[in-house]
Amino acid sequence: MSERSIEPGRPSPEAFLRAAAQEGRGRLKIFLGAAPGVGKTWEMLTEGRQRGDTGVDVVVGVVESHGRRETEALIEGHEVIDRRQVAHAGHSLGEMDLDAILARAPQLALVDELAHTNAPGSRHPKRYQDVEELLTAGIDVYSTLNIQHVESLNDVVASFTRIRVRETVPDSILEQAEIEVVDIPPDELIERLKEGKVYIPHEATRALGHFFSKTNLTALRELALRRAAQAVDAQMLEHVRANALAGSFAVGERILVAASEHPHAAGLVRAGKRMADALKAPWTAVHIETQRDRHFTDAERRQLADTLALASRLGASTASIPATGVVEGLRSFAHDARATQIVIGKSSRSWWFEARHGSVVDRLVRSVGDVAVHVLPAEATVLVDAAVRSLPSGHWGPPRNYLWSALMVAAMTLLGRLLVEAIDLGNIALLYLVPVMFAAATFGLRAGLFAGLMASLAYNFFFLPPTGTLTVSNPENVISILVLLGVAVVTSQFAARVRAQAELAGSSARQNAALASFSRQLTASATKDELMQAICAEVARLLDVQAVLLLPSEAGPDLRAAYPPEDRLEQIEIAAAQWAIDNEQPAGRGSSTLTASDWLFHPLQASSASGRGVLAVLGIAREDTRDPIRSDQLPLLMSLLDQASVAFDRMALEEENLKAQAVGERDRLRAALLSSVSHDLRTPLTTILSAAQELRKHPSPELVETIDSEAKRLNRFVANLLDMARVEAGALPMRAEATDLFDAVAGAVHDTRVSLLAHMVEVDIVPDIPLVRLDPVLFHHCLINLLDNAGRYADPGTPIVIRCRRGADALLLSVIDQGPGIPPGQEKRVFETFTRLEGSDRVRHGTGLGLAIVKGFAEAMGLAVEASNNDEPHGACFTIRIPEALIIANIDSKNVL
Amino acid sequence: MTIRHKVLIVDDEPHIRRLIQAALNRADYLTIEAESARQAMDRLQHERPEVVLLDLGLPDRDGLELVPLVKQHADTTLIVISARDATEEKVAALDLGADDYLTKPFDTDELLARVRVALRNRMTRGGGVPAVTVGDLSINLLERKIVKAGKEVHLTPKEYAVLAQLAKFPGRVITHEQIMANVWPRDAERHVEYLRVLVRNLRQKLETDPQRPQVISNDVGIGYRLRIPEDTLG
């Protein structure tokens, strides 16, 4: 192990931040063992029980007893959270119920087997991630781990045991944990194994036989002890850093691999891995984000992502750090990560670039002090197609720029020749400033320098004595040449800065324009569905992604809008969306949770004042399943999310208002219903009751008649109430079939003959009227109610006409009466529930439901109804429009012969 | 009447039973009662009524299940009683073998008319009636001759088939399904629209005023019946 000193001085801000992040978090204690069977679980349970005895609220999250009696006896004293059953491939697997523990909120949870891989479909793929969530929720966790599951040691263990363990736990987990090594001497462990006290899955018995050799166990034990010591070191260092203690502390090796977009970076990563293996050191692959990243091509971006993914697969932790330059970034990260070795590739930049800027490697070596820097040659030199790379400003630029510069210098030379008699040489030099400044300002530094050089050469050749030669005879001339070049440099620098600012302003203007258009689109949406669709479409357009929007609901996130259209998401994506809702944090690809999801979900949060919490979740993804969002798009995404949240909040508020109005309307209807029911039911009932009483004393045919008619009125009212209930429930059973309007009208006239005794009913249907597709029963009720209505309002003795005609695009069936008609302006209102028009009230024995039923039934069949007044003779006219689509044309006549 | 016909009233509501019983007794029928499906089957086997009035809403069994059982176990005429909106229930009962239906609420005149129609159809069961007269229309099924206001009417074969089916049991409803199964025996050609057009053509030929049909009446959503004077009480 090497030693390095920490610079004495102020506490590092990162250390403070880390310490602050720890506050309110639960503490993790890991019982680390060299091999299965050393008694980690037993130790954990014992210590858990001791904590429980001192009054700490302890639960068992998950513990595998493997049928061992002593373990079971220890579990018995604890509250055990039931496992969640997960169906997978026909088996039911019992997984730790994370939500149940979170809901139970104990002070301390005992969670066995930290390296366990959860069943597919669980929230997190790994149990250590579950533990992370418990810690975040402020719950202390005790857990167990075998040394071969530690990620950075995985290869080491595999190298001498020849058994590769797939379930690994990142070192970062161990770094935040208190570690207790559960240790028994190898001989004793082998003894326990022989006695059958060590649980080994049946199928692994043979493989593990080799594993439990004395050499292996000794090596493993050493590793475990060393890892624990290392963790203690790291924690001590953290303490020192937080408290700014000066001094030198021993820590383990840590290797840093500088990952870049170059294809050979994969080779660096592999080399880093070999080095890490050799030193048994943890390692990190880091990418330093600089201005250059903005000009990456897609291929380069992909290459970088692949490199980091490879590192992650090989057991490295990975990071991407923004910095002003590669050297600065690497230095500060190496410092923070306490790296002892840096692996970097040999620069592929041209010699002149390095000559001008100094080689990255040189500067790095100089600036990192006691960190060892390994410079490796490029393994693979697959060159990125230079043409694809967009040209960063400050490069050579097109040749045309130089041609223009040369031409301008030539023009000035010509002008100078013409004026040389009139003005002195010094002023002619001033003329040359014009092309130099112009070239530098317009074409950049290089073209400016080029122009300056050309100008000084031309000045020297054509004007400075001796003319016609390139010689400098006096210091004045030297000065004029230097001035020309200096002007080129200064002007181009200024111009470049102005251009950069203009570019920045341009890009922020573009962003503002995007936001403004987004905001406009959202404001234009009238309904929530439109709004959701607009959000998806705009986000998809502005960020060039696929977008979905989900609303939280009892049954989980509900996919409500998508662009391009998408009607379902995978289970894992739903889980990510749910997590984003529950935790009010992003989840999915490119976040830190549920990264297996191809989608990235961001919650839309309501303003805190409204107390509505997460209003919706926006999911974004790319067709090619790349990371959904580039880091340079993040600010725009955040602004979009903000605006979408505001729009959502506004919509929710409007909805609440509307709902309040709807409730008001419903209350009004309910009051009308109650008054109608109490009147329309009680009046005939009262009449019937008193008539029956009277009948007992004096038998009289008139009283019987009264009872009969009132009972019929009651019957009609109850029937109407039932029909109306069906309309309002929106549950009309539709059985549309070919219907003959002659039949329908005849049936209705027949059924209303009693109530229409005072009127003559004229049926006027054109003989060749076609059949129509309707529900005969519903249509029958429509007609009965229209006829009933006419019978009630028409003047006695006047005829009621049923007329059926072919209209332009519909059949029109009208019921026409002669009477007071409909008060002007009330033509639409007559179809409202419980509308009884003024002056007509109770005397007409109406229920106020009939016309509403007509409308409800008609609309259910796809028909329209309207009311109007006739003039000659005056009266009401109710018309049912049967649209063309419902007409049955062309019936083959041979089938009916 | 020399023979008093026996009617079984199946209804779980005692008031309804009492009222129906009073009406039937007044018209000189013998009545027996049952308040459940079990009791009804029992009475049916022991008392052998000629007519059964069966309410479909029974407490111990779905009335529809009872329809085929009644028809299997006894040689009786079955009239089902059902609520106003239960169109499908009525059609199902008729297609299962019920002879006619009554809609609740009904009045006693209607009830007696239905019972009379049922009994008459029962007596002429087998070949049905040989001849029917409705107003100025006479239908002779033996001679296949239709005369309207003294003039013979010529019908197409399908028109005649429909009219004959209705006329065999005058006053009784025949469901659309029953008519179509008879006139268009092959499923593929069976369409309600053909039936509608056919009935419209029939009415053109048989009715005095086709806009206000008096001969063939339509039971909305259920079927057609040949209206005979007795059943046009109103």
Interface residues (C-beta under 8 A of the other chain):
Chain A: N715 A719 L722 R735 E737 A738 T739 D740 F742 D743 A744 V745 A746 G747 V749 H750 R753 V754 V763 D764 I765 L771 P776 V777 H780 I888 I891 S893 N895 V896 L897
Chain B: R84 D85 T87 E88 P105 T156 P157 K158 E159 W184 E189 H191 V192 E193 Y194 L195 R196 V197 L198 V199 R200 N201 R203 P210 Q211 R212 P213 S217 N218 D219 V220 G221 G234
